[in-house]
C-alpha cells in the first residue's frame, strides 16, 4: 500500500501586471463587416512565482487577435 502525507505550505505573496486593450477599427454596416483588434498581456513584468508549490507559473505572455462583426 502507498501512503501519502501532506503538510500545508505557505507560498510567498505575489502580484502580476496584466493589461487588455480592444479597438474597434470599423463598424459593421450595410456596406461591410466591422473589424475589432485586441491585444492582451499577462505577467508583463515577468515575475517568477508559484501558485502551486513546485510548479512555476508561466512567464510573460503577449496575445493578439482580431474579430469580425456582421
N, C-alpha and C positions, 0 to 999 in steps of 0.2 A: 504493500500500500504506500501511496505517496501522501505525505503530509505537507501542508503549506502553512507557513507562518507569515504574518504581516504585522507591520507596525506603521503607525501614522508618521508621515514625513511632512514637514512644513517647508515649502519651497520659498525662495526669495520673491518679494513683490516685484512686479514689472509693469511697464506701460509701453504701449506702442503708439506710433503716429500713423493713422490711416487717412486717406483722402479720396473722395469720389467726385467726379465732375461729369456733367452731361450738358450737351449743347444742341439745340435744335438748329440744324443747318438750313432746312427748307420746310415749309408747312405743307401738309397734304391738301390738295385742291383738285378741282376737276381737270386741271392740266397735267397733274402728275403726283407721284407719291411724296411723302415727307421723309426727310432724312435726319437722323439723330446720331451724333458721335458721343461716345462715352470713354472715360479714362478713369482708372482706379488704381490706387497704390496702397499696399499694405506693408506694415512694418518698415516705413520709409527710412528710418534711422538705422536699420539693420541690427536691431538689438537682439542679443543672444539670450534666450530664456527657455524654460521648460514648463509646459502646462501639466505634464505628467512626468514624474521623476524618471530619468534615464532616456527620455525621448525629446530631443531638442526640437523646438518649433522651427517652422520654415523661416528663411531669411526674407529679405526684401522681395516684394512681388509687384510687377507693373503689368496691368492688363488694359487692353484697348478693345473697343468694339464699336459696332455700328448697328443702327436699326432703321427699318423702313416701315412707314405707316401708309396704309392705303385708304 
